[in-house]
Amino acid sequence: MKNNVCTLQFFITNVNILTMTVNIDKKVATVTHLADEKSVSPIIPAKDRHYAGLERRLQIYMQSQQPLPDLIDTIEQNGIHVDYHDNLNINVVY
């Protein structure tokens, strides 16, 4: 990771549905934008909108047991592809 703090912007068909700020050092992930609960829940349920939940959800999507910093690096470099969420895109912003 370039920094220990980044923002993850979750898009469905070019619409920002969720933005989370992630602090790797403190192991904290905070929702800073939530467009609509109905559109976000299938991607990241409310109970998973924290550091460990975000890590777990991304591990499932990416079929990897890597820690969250490595998952974020992979998303930044290669994007994300989830068969059952084919229009999901995540931008990493520092």
C-alpha positions in Angstrom: 0.0 0.0 0.0 1.2 3.5 -0.8 -0.2 4.9 2.5 -1.7 3.3 5.6 -4.9 5.2 5.0 -7.0 4.9 1.8 -10.5 5.3 0.6 -12.4 2.4 -1.1 -15.2 3.6 -3.4 -17.6 0.8 -4.4 -19.4 1.3 -7.7 -22.3 -0.6 -9.3 -22.6 0.3 -13.0 -20.7 3.6 -12.4 -22.8 4.7 -9.4 -21.0 5.1 -6.2 -23.0 3.1 -3.7 -20.5 3.0 -0.8 -17.3 4.7 0.3 -15.2 3.5 3.2 -12.0 5.0 4.7 -9.6 2.3 5.8 -6.8 2.9 8.3 -4.4 -0.1 8.2 -2.3 0.9 11.2 -5.4 1.2 13.5 -7.3 -1.6 11.7 -10.3 0.7 11.3 -12.7 0.9 8.4 -15.4 3.6 8.5 -18.3 4.2 6.1 -18.2 7.7 4.8 -20.9 7.4 2.1 -23.8 5.1 1.8 -26.1 5.7 -1.2 -28.9 3.2 -0.4 -29.0 0.3 2.0 -30.8 -1.9 -0.5 -28.0 -1.6 -3.1 -25.2 -1.9 -0.6 -26.4 -4.8 1.6 -25.8 -7.5 -1.1 -22.2 -6.3 -1.5 -21.3 -5.6 2.2 -24.0 -6.3 4.8 -24.2 -3.7 7.6 -22.7 -6.3 10.1 -19.5 -6.4 7.9 -18.9 -2.7 7.5 -15.8 -2.6 9.7 -12.2 -3.6 9.2 -12.5 -7.4 9.8 -15.8 -7.6 8.0 -14.4 -5.8 5.0 -11.3 -8.0 4.9 -13.5 -11.1 5.2 -15.9 -10.0 2.4 -13.0 -9.1 0.1 -11.4 -12.4 0.8 -14.6 -14.2 -0.2 -14.9 -12.1 -3.4 -11.3 -12.5 -4.4 -11.0 -16.1 -3.3 -7.9 -15.3 -1.3 -6.8 -15.5 2.3 -4.5 -12.5 2.0 -4.7 -9.7 4.6 -6.7 -6.5 3.8 -3.6 -4.4 2.8 -2.6 -7.0 0.2 -6.2 -7.3 -1.1 -6.3 -3.5 -1.5 -3.0 -3.6 -3.4 -4.4 -6.3 -5.7 -7.6 -4.3 -6.3 -5.6 -1.2 -7.1 -3.4 -3.0 -9.6 -5.8 -5.4 -11.2 -9.3 -4.3 -10.3 -11.8 -6.8 -9.0 -14.0 -9.3 -10.7 -16.8 -11.2 -8.9 -18.9 -13.5 -11.1 -22.1 -12.9 -9.2 -21.5 -9.1 -8.9 -20.4 -8.6 -12.5 -21.0 -4.8 -12.4 -19.0 -4.2 -9.2 -16.0 -2.0 -9.3 -13.8 -0.7 -6.5 -11.6 2.3 -6.8 -8.7 2.8 -4.3 -7.9 6.5 -3.6 -5.0 7.7 -1.4 
